[in-house]
C-alpha cells in the first residue's frame, strides 16, 4: 500500500505542474545501505537503466545489438579457408573439397560476456547419423563450444547432442525440431576470469535456451572444448572471436546477433566481490 500511495502522490504532483515534484527523484535517502556500500535500498540517486529498444518482432536484434548476419553479407566474418554460401538470406556451411580440412567462420570482432541470438537449420532430408548428421557448433571465444546437431530421432552420445556443452554437459532436455525446420538459440555466455598470475578465479558459464526451452542453466565449463578429452583452462584475454564450426555438414544459419554485456551483468561470485 505504501508503494501505491507514493506512486499516486508523485503522479498527482506532476499533473499539478509542481516544480519541486518535477525535480524530485522517486526513491529514498534514509534506507539501509546495500552490500558494497554504494547504494541504499530504493536509492533515489541510483542511475536508471539505459533504454534499449527491442526488435520489432520476436528474434529481431534490439537497438544495442551487434548484427553479425542479417541475410545480406558476410562482412562481419572471416572464413578460415573458402567462403561460406549466402543465398536467399541464408548462410550455409559449404561442402569441403576432397582432402580439405575444417573451414570455420570466425567473427572479425572479439567479444567477452555476450547475449547471443542465432537461428539454424539442419539439412533435410537428413543424411548419415549420430555426429555426422547436421553437425556444427558455436564456439565462444574460439574455445568454448555449445553443440549444434540434428537431434531429431538421431541417437548419439549425450554430451554431444544439440544443446550440450560439448564433451561435458548434456542438455536438460532435447528440444529439437525436425530437420529442415528453423530452430533458435538464445544464449548468455559469461567469460572466465583469470588473475594476474593466470590463476582461474571463476569459470566460464552458459545459460542457453533452444527453441525457447531452457537447456543449460548457468552451467560452468570445465575448460576449453577438446574432442575426446576433459576440457581444461588456459589463461587468455578478455575478448576473442565467436566461431561457427564446419563439420562437413550443410547446416544453415540466419539472424545472428550479439549484445556485449557490461561488467554489471556478470555474476560476481568470486573473491567476495559485490557490484
C-alpha positions in Angstrom: 0.0 0.0 0.0 2.9 2.4 0.8 4.3 1.9 -2.7 0.9 2.6 -4.3 0.4 5.7 -2.2 3.9 7.0 -3.1 3.3 6.5 -6.8 -0.1 8.2 -6.7 1.4 11.2 -4.9 4.0 11.6 -7.5 1.5 11.4 -10.3 -0.8 14.0 -8.7 2.1 16.4 -8.1 3.4 16.1 -11.6 0.0 16.6 -13.0 -0.3 19.7 -11.0 2.9 21.0 -12.5 4.7 21.3 -9.2 8.4 22.4 -9.9 9.5 20.6 -6.7 7.9 17.4 -7.8 9.4 17.7 -11.3 12.9 17.9 -9.8 12.5 15.3 -7.1 13.6 11.8 -8.0 11.4 8.9 -6.7 13.2 6.9 -4.0 14.6 7.3 -0.6 17.7 8.6 1.2 17.1 7.1 4.7 17.1 3.4 3.9 19.8 0.8 4.7 23.0 0.5 2.6 23.1 -2.4 0.2 26.2 -4.7 0.1 29.1 -3.0 -1.5 28.5 0.3 0.3 27.5 2.4 -2.7 23.7 2.5 -2.9 20.8 2.4 -0.4 17.7 0.3 -0.8 15.5 2.2 -3.3 18.2 4.9 -3.6 16.8 8.0 -5.4 20.3 8.7 -6.9 21.0 5.3 -8.3 21.3 5.6 -12.1 18.3 4.4 -14.1 18.9 1.6 -16.7 19.8 2.7 -20.3 16.8 2.5 -22.6 17.2 -0.2 -25.3 14.5 -0.6 -28.0 13.5 -4.2 -28.6 13.4 -5.6 -32.1 10.1 -5.1 -33.9 9.4 -8.8 -34.0 10.5 -11.8 -31.9 14.1 -12.6 -32.6 14.9 -9.3 -34.3 18.0 -7.5 -33.0 17.5 -4.8 -30.3 18.9 -1.3 -30.7 22.2 -2.1 -29.0 23.0 -5.4 -30.8 26.0 -6.1 -33.0 24.4 -7.7 -36.0 26.7 -10.5 -37.3 24.5 -11.8 -40.1 21.3 -10.1 -41.4 21.0 -12.2 -44.6 22.8 -9.8 -46.9 26.5 -10.2 -46.5 29.4 -11.8 -44.6 31.2 -8.5 -43.8 31.3 -9.4 -40.1 33.1 -12.7 -40.7 36.3 -14.2 -41.9 36.3 -17.8 -43.2 39.4 -19.9 -42.3 39.5 -21.2 -45.9 36.9 -20.7 -48.7 33.8 -18.5 -48.5 30.6 -19.8 -47.0 27.4 -19.7 -49.1 24.9 -16.8 -48.8 21.7 -17.3 -50.8 18.1 -16.0 -50.3 19.1 -14.5 -46.9 20.5 -17.8 -45.6 24.1 -18.7 -44.7 25.2 -22.3 -45.3 28.3 -24.3 -44.5 29.9 -25.1 -47.9 30.9 -28.6 -48.9 34.6 -29.4 -48.3 36.9 -30.1 -51.2 38.3 -33.7 -51.1 41.0 -33.9 -48.5 40.4 -30.3 -47.3 40.3 -29.5 -43.6 37.9 -27.5 -41.4 36.7 -24.2 -42.8 35.2 -22.5 -39.7 33.7 -19.0 -39.9 35.3 -16.5 -37.5 33.8 -13.2 -36.4 36.1 -10.2 -37.2 35.1 -8.6 -33.9 36.1 -10.0 -30.5 33.7 -10.5 -27.6 33.7 -11.5 -23.9 30.4 -11.6 -22.0 27.6 -11.7 -24.5 24.0 -12.4 -25.2 23.7 -14.2 -28.5 20.7 -15.0 -30.7 21.1 -17.3 -33.7 18.8 -19.4 -35.9 19.9 -22.6 -37.6 18.5 -25.3 -39.8 19.6 -28.9 -40.2 19.7 -30.3 -43.7 16.5 -32.1 -45.0 16.4 -34.9 -45.9 18.9 -35.9 -43.2 22.0 -37.8 -44.2 24.2 -40.1 -42.1 23.7 -40.4 -38.4 25.0 -39.5 -34.9 27.8 -36.9 -35.1 27.8 -36.9 -38.9 24.2 -35.6 -39.1 23.7 -31.8 -39.1 26.8 -31.2 -37.0 28.1 -27.7 -36.4 28.7 -25.6 -33.2 29.0 -22.2 -31.6 32.4 -21.6 -30.2 32.6 -18.7 -27.8 36.0 -17.0 -27.7 37.0 -19.8 -30.1 37.4 -22.1 -27.1 34.0 -23.0 -25.5 31.5 -24.9 -27.7 27.8 -25.4 -27.4 26.8 -28.0 -29.9 24.6 -27.8 -33.0 23.4 -31.1 -34.3 20.3 -32.7 -35.8 18.9 -34.0 -32.6 15.6 -35.2 -34.0 15.4 -39.0 -33.8 19.2 -39.2 -34.1 20.8 -41.2 -31.2 24.3 -40.1 -30.3 26.3 -39.7 -27.1 24.5 -37.5 -24.6 27.2 -34.8 -24.2 27.4 -34.4 -28.0 23.8 -33.8 -28.9 22.3 -30.4 -29.7 22.1 -28.2 -26.6 25.1 -29.9 -25.0 28.2 -28.2 -23.7 30.2 -30.5 -26.0 32.2 -33.2 -24.1 30.8 -32.1 -20.7 27.1 -31.5 -20.0 24.1 -32.9 -21.9 21.2 -30.5 -22.3 18.5 -30.6 -19.6 16.0 -31.8 -22.3 16.0 -32.5 -26.0 14.1 -29.6 -27.5 14.9 -30.3 -31.2 12.7 -29.5 -34.1 12.6 -31.8 -37.2 15.2 -31.5 -40.0 14.5 -28.6 -42.3 12.7 -26.5 -39.7 14.3 -23.3 -38.4 15.5 -23.5 -34.8 16.7 -20.8 -32.4 19.4 -20.5 -29.8 19.3 -17.7 -27.2 22.5 -17.8 -25.1 24.1 -15.8 -22.3 27.8 -16.5 -22.1 30.0 -15.3 -19.2 33.7 -15.5 -19.9 36.1 -16.9 -17.4 38.0 -14.6 -15.1 41.7 -15.1 -14.5 44.0 -13.4 -12.0 47.2 -11.5 -12.9 49.2 -14.7 -12.5 46.9 -16.7 -14.8 45.1 -18.4 -12.0 41.5 -19.2 -12.7 39.3 -17.1 -10.5 35.9 -18.1 -11.9 35.0 -20.5 -14.8 33.0 -19.6 -17.9 29.2 -20.0 -17.6 26.5 -20.5 -20.1 22.7 -20.2 -19.9 21.1 -21.4 -23.1 17.6 -21.7 -24.5 17.0 -23.9 -27.5 13.7 -23.1 -29.3 12.6 -21.2 -26.2 13.3 -24.1 -23.8 16.0 -24.0 -21.1 18.7 -26.5 -21.9 21.7 -25.1 -19.8 21.1 -23.2 -16.6 24.2 -21.1 -15.8 26.3 -24.2 -16.2 30.0 -23.8 -15.7 32.5 -25.0 -18.3 35.3 -27.4 -17.2 37.5 -25.5 -19.6 38.1 -25.2 -23.3 36.5 -27.8 -25.5 38.7 -30.7 -26.6 37.5 -33.7 -28.5 37.6 -36.9 -26.5 39.4 -35.2 -23.6 38.4 -33.4 -20.4 38.3 -29.7 -21.0 40.9 -27.5 -19.3 41.5 -23.8 -18.9 44.4 -21.9 -20.3 44.7 -18.2 -19.5 43.6 -15.9 -22.3 42.4 -12.3 -22.9 39.1 -10.8 -22.0 37.8 -10.9 -25.6 38.1 -13.2 -28.6 36.1 -14.0 -31.8 33.0 -16.2 -32.0 33.3 -19.1 -34.3 30.8 -21.2 -36.3 32.1 -24.7 -36.8 32.4 -26.5 -40.1 31.9 -30.2 -39.6 31.3 -31.0 -43.3 27.6 -30.8 -43.0 25.4 -28.2 -44.8 23.9 -26.6 -41.7 22.3 -23.2 -42.5 22.1 -20.0 -40.4 20.2 -16.7 -40.3 19.6 -13.8 -38.0 22.8 -13.8 -35.9 23.4 -11.0 -33.4 25.0 -10.4 -30.1 24.9 -7.9 -27.3 28.1 -7.1 -25.4 27.2 -7.3 -21.7 28.6 -4.8 -19.2 30.6 -5.8 -16.2 27.4 -5.2 -14.2 25.8 -8.2 -15.9 28.5 -10.6 -14.7 27.8 -12.8 -11.7 30.3 -11.7 -9.1 30.6 -14.9 -7.2 34.4 -15.0 -6.6 36.7 -13.3 -4.1 33.7 -11.8 -2.3 33.1 -9.1 -4.9 29.7 -7.4 -5.0 28.6 -4.9 -7.6 
